[in-house]
Amino acid sequence: MIRLPPVPVITGCTATGKTALALALARDYPIEVISADSRQVYRYMDIGTAKPGRAETAALPHHLIDIADPDGCFSAGSFAREAARLILEISARGAVPVIVGGTGLYIRALTGPFDDLPPAHPALRTVLSACEASSAGFLRRFLARLDPVSSKTIGAGDAVRTLRALEITILSGRRASVLRTGAGRRSGFTFRIARIEIPGAALRARISLRVNRMMEDGLEAEVGRLLAMGYGRGCAPGRTIGYREVLDSIDAGRSSEETTTAIVNGTWRFSRRQRNMLGRLPADLVSDGGDPASLGPALFEGWDRSFADGGTGSAEGS
């Protein structure tokens, strides 16, 4: 079996500077990014997801960005499978695969054991969503009948997880609560996780700066284009901070200033939940991300031996 050094992972809350750190590291290391961002996977959602631009992706290759339409689905299991494939491909050409992103569920699915569940089924989701639209509460009632355990553990307002639990149960013929054991197969790689942390006040200031820049860059117009394409509340924009607040403002007739404040507040609340989830990951390194020169050697330890082997991935360290 191919053995690689620990695969570097750079994670942290939104606006902590993960992409900037990766770009800085790319000046000294031959790296390619595997994005672990559950919103950057969607096409046409660029400004509100802080997606890397053309100049950034030209300087540093990024993978798993712009791979699904906003009405599609890309699950944590899909991410784990695709990321594992990319780790092998990238290392085979003599580069270092680096996981970069703040979606804790994605990173947990890749770095720990994950359950091999049925993939998303768009046609089934369409039927279930139509049933919910015609009879509010249908999904919750149906889940309570098919999988009472999942019904009790999934929050009443969590439509995404409710739909996914029903999808798993229907497609597999077994309850999602039974299949989700957390003791599934592993990717076969080891990982070295660096978590970027900055003080709360500084993070809030960064969030405010980022949101104001998004509004200046045309976030409201981007939401308008998505709506014109048929991607509204029932798709990824309706489940994404920034886009959701713009949609609310369109309905309520709020000003851009009010929209900006709502996005800043929503992003700040999300960052605190994100911090709690990422804090449960076994981080090997914790940094403010401000000194790439000192972080790089620790993060990429062992990969120099892999390069010496011609990028074959036969170096010790797994």
N, C-alpha and C positions, 0 to 999 in steps of 0.2 A: 504493500500500500504506500502511496506517496506520502511522505512526511515533510511537513513544512514547519518553519519556526512559528511561534504564536502570531496569529494574524492581528495587526493593529486595529483598534476600534477607538474612534474619537466621538464622544457623546457629551451631552450637556443640554441644559434648557435652551429654549428658543432665545436668539439674540446674544448668545454667549461667545460667538465668534468662531464657530466650528469650521465653516468654510474658509474663513480668512486664515486660520491656523493651517489647514490642509494646503492652501496655496503657498503659504510660507515654507512649509516642509517640502513641497514639491521642488523648491529651488535647489535642495540638497540631496533629495532622494528620488529615485525613479518610481513614483507611485501613481496608482489609478484609484479613483474613489468609487466605492459601491455605496450609493446613497441609501440611508436607512431613514427616509422621511416619507411618511404615509400619505402626504399631500403632494409632494413633488413628483409622484408617479403619474399624476394626472396632466394630460395635455391641456393647453389653453389657460391654465391657472399658474401664471408666472409671477406677477407682481405680488399678489397676496401670500404666496408661499415662499417668497425670497429665493426663488429658484436661481441657480447660477446662470449668468448671462453667457453670451457667445465668447466674450474675451476670456472669461474664467474657464469655460469648458475647453477652449482652445489651448490654454496654458496647462490645464489639468483634466485629463479625460474623466468623465463622470458616467456611471452606469445606473440603470433603474430609475431614470428620469424620463418623463414623457412617454410612458409605455402603456397607458390606459386612458380611455375617454372618461370624462367626468361622470358618466352614468354607468361605468364599469366597476369592477371590483378587483382589488389586489390584496390578498390576505397576508397575514403574518407567515402562514405556512408557505404561500407562494414566494414570499420574500426569502425565506430560509432556503428553499430549494434553488431559486435563481442565484442567490448570493453564493451558495456552495459551488455552483457551476462556475460562476465568474471568478471565484478565488483560484480555482484550478487553471482557468484560461489565462488570467492575468499573470499568475506566477510562472506559467509555462513559457511566457514570452519575456521573462526576465525582469518583470516589474513587481512592485509590492502592492497587493490588494489592501486597501484601507477602508474599513467600514466607517462612514461618517453620517451622523444623524441623531435626532433626538426622540425617535419613536421607540420607546422602551420595549413595547411588545414585539416589534421587529427584532430588536437586538436579543431579547430573551429567547425568541424562537430559534435564532441562529446559534447563539452561544451555549444554550442549555439544551436539555432534552425537549423535543417537541413531538406532539401527537400527529400522526399521519392521517389527516382528516380529508374528506372529500373536498375537491376544489369548488369554487363558486360556480353556481349554475344560473346564468342570467335569465333564462326562460322561466325557471321556477321562481326566482325572485320577482319577476314581473307579475306572475300570477298571484303570489302571496301579497305583494304590494297593492295589487288591484283589489284583492279581498279586503285589505285593511282600509283602503280608500272608500269602499262601499259600506263597510261596517266597522266603525272605530272600535278598537280594542280586540279585533279579530285575532291578531297575531298573539297577543297575550293569552287569550282564551284557548287558542289552538295549542300553544306551547304548554300551558298548564295541563292540558289533556294528554299530550304526547310525552312530555318530559317535565313532570312536576318539580324535580330537583332544580333543573335549570331555571324554571319559572320563578322559583323562590330566591335563587342566588343572583339573577340578573335584575338590575333595577327596573322599576316599572316604566321609566321614561327612556330606557336605553333601547331604541328601536333597532339599531344596527346589530347589537349582540343578540337580541331576540330573534331577528330574522336569520342570523347566522346559525343559531342553535336549531331553529326549525329546519333550515336547509340541511344541516349535518344529519339530523334525525331522519328526515324523509329520504335523503339519498342513500344513507348507509343502512337504514332499517333498524338502527340501534340508537338509543338515547344519547344525545350529545354529552350529557353529564357522565355517562358511562365511558364514552370514548376519550373524554378529556381527562386523562390520568396524570399528565405531567411526567410520565415515565417513559415517553416514547423514545424513538431513535435519536441519536446525536449526529451532528454534521460530520464528525470525524476529524475536525480541526481543533486546535487550541487557540486561545485568544488572549491578547493583552489589552485591557480596557483602560483608556485614559478618559477621565471625566473632567470636563471644564466647569469650574465653579467660580462665580464672582459674587460679591456681596449684594444683598437685596436691593439697596438703594441704587447701586450702580446698574444693576440689571433693569430696574424699573426705568431708569433714565435711557438706557439703550433701547428698551422696548418703545418708549415714547418717540425717540429719534427715528427708529425704524418705521413705525406706523406713519409718522408725518411724511417720511420720504416716500412710502408706498402711496399715500394719498396724492402727493405731488406728482408721482410717476404715472398716475391714472388708474388707481384701483377701482374707482367707481365706474369708469368707462370699461374696464376689463369685465366687471360684473355685468354691465349692460350687454357686452358682446356675448357673454356666456348665456344670458337670458335669451338673446336673439337666436342662439343656436339650439335652444331648448333645454339648456342645463340650468335648472333653478333649484328650488328648495328640496326637491326629491332626489337630487344628485349630490355629488361631492361638495359643490359650493354651499349647499344648505347645511352641511355638517362641518364646515371649516371656519375657524375664527377669522374674522376680517370680512370674508364674503358674506357670512351670515348676518353680520351687523349692517353691512351695506344693503342687503335685501330687506332687513327690518326698517332701515331708514327710508328706502324707496316706498315701502308700504305706508309708513307713518308720515312721510313728507318732512323728515328731519334735515337739518343743515349738514354741510360737510364737517363743520366744527363739532357738532354733536356726534356725528358718526365716528370721527377720529377719537373722541373721548371714549365712546363705547368700545371701540376696538382695543384701545390701550388698556382699559379696565379688564376686558375679557381676556386679553393676552396675558396680563399679569396674573389673573386667577388661574389660567391654564398653566403658566410656568410653575406655580407652586405645586399643582398636582403632578406636573412633569418631574419636578425635583424629587418628590416623594417616590415615584416609580423608579427613576434612574438611580436613586440612592439605594435601592435594593439590589442593584447589579454589583457584582464583586469587582470593584474597580482596583486595578493594580497601580494606577497613577492618578493623582488629583492635582490639577494645575489651574491657574487662571488663564492659561493659554498665551500669556504675554511674552514667553521666552522660548520660541521654537528651537533655538540652538541647544538648549539644555534638555528639552523634552525629547527631541529626535533620537539621540543615541539610546535612551531607555526604551522608547516606543518601538524602535526598529532593531533591537538587539537580536542577533542571530541571522538576520537577513543578509548581512554581508557574506556569510558563509554560503548562503543559497546562491548569491550572485557568482561566487567563486566556482560553484558547481555548474555554472552555465545556465542557471534558471530552471534546473530540472526539478527543484523542489525536494531534493534528497537530503538536505541538511538535517542534522539532529535538532531537537528542540520541541518536538510535539509530545 
